[in-house]
Amino acid sequence: MTLLRDEHLAAAFDHAARGYDLLTAASPGYHAHLRRSVRRLGLPRYGEGLRVLDLGCGTGASTAALAEVLPGARITAVDASAGMLERAAAKPWPDGVDFVHAPAEGLADASVNGPFDAVFAAYLFRNVSDPDAVLAAVRDLLAPDGRLGVHEYTLSGRRADRAVWTAVCRGLVQPVATVLGDGQLYRYLWRSVVDFDTADAFADRLRAAGFEHVRTLPLPGWETGITHTFVARRARPEAAE
């Protein structure tokens, strides 16, 4: 199966936006896991006075996690899908949360400028054509010692975890998505995870992109070995040389 990319993927997410919150609500621990990943950033003072970029915000689940855990932060939430972003922006938000329509590869063109104290990206990097280029752009947007949090489907490499992922997708997610008219997108979801980095490989990708203090942290429940939080910091110039 050919993976959806760029404008084709954004269009598929546009179409899926109306049912996206229903599907995520049916996933045990989905929102709690996002909040856990945000807490793992370890930002001080509930984010007071900090700028945080929510990269790939979708319908706002990751934005809500950031706003709940870091109520003092100013949050810029970005997504390439106009349909998903419209759903997100229509929800009630506290002051200091702004939404921008832009692909992860085109932040500068959308006047999304740093420095940010932290960047959070949930379920994003599988969906970009060049994850290394996006990581380089994220690194450049971060303040010195700025923190990166990535919440992503990254299989452990164990056959059992791939089997669980396949069973959940084929037995639950894909049938429901097909009824909603979004079967193609959620077939892509299964394949994108199987074809993407393992957790160890993604951690290595972060280090190669100029991040240090990289930690790979599992999430509990059925997603153990399937979804991980990655926490890292922008390497200091002398460390990157």
C-alpha positions as CSV (number, residue, x, y, z in Angstrom):
1,M,0.0,0.0,0.0
2,T,1.3,3.4,-0.9
3,L,1.6,5.8,2.0
4,L,-0.4,9.0,1.9
5,R,1.9,12.0,2.0
6,D,1.8,15.8,2.1
7,E,-1.3,17.3,0.5
8,H,-3.0,13.9,0.1
9,L,-2.5,13.1,3.7
10,A,-3.7,16.5,4.8
11,A,-6.9,16.0,2.6
12,A,-7.5,12.6,4.3
13,F,-7.2,14.2,7.7
14,D,-9.6,17.0,6.6
15,H,-12.2,14.4,5.7
16,A,-11.6,12.5,8.9
17,A,-11.8,15.5,11.2
18,R,-15.6,15.1,11.9
19,G,-15.1,11.6,13.5
20,Y,-11.6,12.0,14.8
21,D,-12.6,12.9,18.4
22,L,-15.0,9.9,18.5
23,L,-12.2,7.5,17.6
24,T,-9.7,8.9,20.0
25,A,-12.2,8.9,22.9
26,A,-12.7,5.2,22.3
27,S,-9.0,4.5,22.7
28,P,-8.3,3.6,26.4
29,G,-5.9,6.1,27.9
30,Y,-5.5,8.3,24.9
31,H,-5.9,11.6,26.6
32,A,-4.3,10.5,29.9
33,H,-1.2,9.3,28.0
34,L,-0.9,12.7,26.2
35,R,-1.0,14.5,29.6
36,R,1.6,12.0,30.9
37,S,3.9,12.8,28.0
38,V,3.5,16.6,28.6
39,R,4.4,16.1,32.3
40,R,7.5,14.2,31.2
41,L,8.9,17.4,29.6
42,G,9.5,18.6,33.2
43,L,8.8,22.2,32.6
44,P,8.8,24.4,35.7
45,R,6.2,26.6,37.3
46,Y,3.3,25.0,35.3
47,G,4.7,26.7,32.2
48,E,4.4,30.2,33.6
49,G,6.0,32.6,31.1
50,L,7.1,29.9,28.7
51,R,6.4,29.6,25.0
52,V,5.4,26.1,23.8
53,L,4.8,24.9,20.2
54,D,2.3,22.2,19.7
55,L,3.4,20.7,16.4
56,G,0.7,18.7,14.6
57,C,-2.1,19.5,17.0
58,G,-4.9,17.8,15.1
59,T,-8.3,18.5,16.6
60,G,-6.6,19.8,19.8
61,A,-6.1,16.7,22.0
62,S,-2.4,17.5,22.5
63,T,-3.2,21.2,22.9
64,A,-5.7,20.3,25.7
65,A,-3.1,18.2,27.4
66,L,-0.6,21.1,27.2
67,A,-3.1,23.6,28.5
68,E,-4.1,21.4,31.4
69,V,-0.6,20.5,32.5
70,L,1.0,23.9,31.7
71,P,-1.8,26.5,32.3
72,G,0.8,29.3,32.5
73,A,2.3,28.7,29.1
74,R,1.6,30.5,25.8
75,I,0.8,27.8,23.3
76,T,1.0,28.0,19.5
77,A,-0.8,25.0,18.0
78,V,0.0,24.2,14.4
79,D,-1.5,21.6,11.9
80,A,-1.4,21.0,8.2
81,S,-5.0,19.9,8.0
82,A,-7.5,22.8,7.7
83,G,-10.3,20.5,8.7
84,M,-8.6,19.3,11.9
85,L,-7.5,22.8,12.8
86,E,-11.0,24.2,12.3
87,R,-12.3,21.5,14.8
88,A,-9.6,22.4,17.3
89,A,-10.0,26.2,17.1
90,A,-13.8,25.9,17.6
91,K,-13.4,24.5,21.1
92,P,-13.2,26.7,24.2
93,W,-9.6,27.6,25.1
94,P,-8.0,29.8,27.7
95,D,-6.2,32.9,26.8
96,G,-2.7,32.3,25.4
97,V,-3.6,29.5,23.0
98,D,-3.4,30.3,19.3
99,F,-3.9,28.2,16.2
100,V,-1.9,28.4,12.9
101,H,-2.6,26.5,9.7
102,A,0.8,25.3,8.4
103,P,2.6,22.1,7.5
104,A,5.5,21.1,9.8
105,E,7.8,21.7,6.9
106,G,6.5,25.3,6.4
107,L,6.6,27.0,9.8
108,A,8.7,29.9,8.7
109,D,6.4,30.7,5.8
110,A,3.5,30.8,8.3
111,S,5.5,33.2,10.6
112,V,5.9,30.6,13.3
113,N,9.1,31.9,14.8
114,G,11.2,30.9,17.9
115,P,12.6,30.8,20.3
116,F,10.2,28.3,22.0
117,D,11.0,26.9,25.4
118,A,9.5,23.6,24.4
119,V,8.1,21.8,21.3
120,F,5.6,19.0,21.7
121,A,4.7,16.8,18.8
122,A,2.2,14.0,19.1
123,Y,1.7,11.5,16.3
124,L,3.5,13.7,13.9
125,F,6.8,12.4,12.7
126,R,5.4,9.3,10.9
127,N,3.4,11.6,8.8
128,V,6.0,13.9,7.4
129,S,8.0,13.1,4.2
130,D,11.4,14.1,5.7
131,P,11.4,13.7,9.5
132,D,15.1,14.7,9.7
133,A,14.4,18.1,8.1
134,V,11.5,18.7,10.5
135,L,13.7,17.8,13.4
136,A,16.3,20.2,12.2
137,A,13.7,23.0,11.9
138,V,12.4,22.2,15.4
139,R,15.9,22.3,16.8
140,D,16.4,25.7,15.4
141,L,13.1,27.0,16.8
142,L,14.1,25.9,20.4
143,A,15.8,28.2,22.8
144,P,19.2,27.1,24.2
145,D,18.5,24.0,26.3
146,G,14.9,24.1,25.0
147,R,13.0,20.8,25.4
148,L,11.5,18.5,22.8
149,G,8.7,16.1,23.7
150,V,7.6,13.5,21.1
151,H,4.6,11.3,21.7
152,E,4.6,8.7,18.9
153,Y,3.7,5.2,17.8
154,T,7.1,3.6,17.7
155,L,7.2,-0.2,18.0
156,S,9.6,-1.8,20.4
157,G,10.8,-4.3,17.7
158,R,9.2,-7.3,19.5
159,R,6.9,-9.4,17.4
160,A,4.2,-9.4,20.1
161,D,3.9,-5.6,20.1
162,R,3.5,-5.6,16.3
163,A,0.9,-8.3,16.6
164,V,-1.1,-6.3,19.2
165,W,-0.9,-3.2,17.0
166,T,-2.2,-5.1,14.0
167,A,-5.0,-6.7,16.0
168,V,-6.2,-3.4,17.4
169,C,-6.1,-1.7,14.0
170,R,-7.8,-4.5,12.0
171,G,-10.2,-5.7,14.7
172,L,-11.4,-2.3,16.0
173,V,-10.0,0.9,14.5
174,Q,-10.3,0.1,10.8
175,P,-13.8,-1.3,10.9
176,V,-15.1,1.8,12.8
177,A,-13.2,4.2,10.5
178,T,-14.6,2.4,7.4
179,V,-18.1,3.0,8.6
180,L,-17.2,6.7,9.1
181,G,-15.9,6.8,5.5
182,D,-12.2,7.0,6.5
183,G,-11.0,3.5,6.0
184,Q,-8.1,4.6,3.7
185,L,-6.7,6.9,6.4
186,Y,-6.7,4.3,9.1
187,R,-5.3,1.6,6.8
188,Y,-2.5,4.1,6.3
189,L,-2.3,4.5,10.1
190,W,-1.5,0.8,10.5
191,R,1.1,0.8,7.8
192,S,2.8,4.0,8.8
193,V,3.5,2.6,12.2
194,V,4.8,-0.7,10.9
195,D,7.1,1.1,8.4
196,F,8.4,3.8,10.8
197,D,11.3,3.8,13.2
198,T,11.4,1.5,16.2
199,A,11.7,3.3,19.5
200,D,15.5,2.8,19.6
201,A,15.9,4.0,16.0
202,F,13.9,7.1,16.6
203,A,16.0,7.9,19.7
204,D,19.1,7.6,17.5
205,R,17.5,9.9,15.0
206,L,17.0,12.5,17.7
207,R,20.6,12.3,18.7
208,A,21.8,12.6,15.1
209,A,19.6,15.7,14.7
210,G,21.4,17.6,17.4
211,F,19.4,16.6,20.5
212,E,21.0,15.5,23.8
213,H,19.8,13.9,27.1
214,V,17.4,11.7,25.0
215,R,15.1,9.5,27.0
216,T,12.7,6.9,25.7
217,L,9.8,6.3,28.1
218,P,7.1,3.7,27.6
219,L,3.4,4.3,28.2
220,P,1.2,2.0,30.2
221,G,-1.7,-0.3,29.3
222,W,-2.2,-1.9,25.9
223,E,0.2,0.7,24.3
224,T,3.2,-0.6,26.2
225,G,5.8,-1.4,23.5
226,I,3.7,0.4,20.9
227,T,3.7,4.1,21.9
228,H,6.5,5.9,23.6
229,T,7.4,9.4,25.0
230,F,10.7,10.8,23.8
231,V,12.2,13.7,25.8
232,A,15.3,15.5,24.7
233,R,17.0,18.9,24.8
234,R,18.5,21.0,22.1
235,A,22.2,20.4,22.2
236,R,24.4,23.3,23.1
237,P,26.6,24.6,20.2
238,E,29.8,23.2,21.8
239,A,28.1,19.8,22.3
240,A,26.9,19.7,18.7
241,E,30.4,20.3,17.2
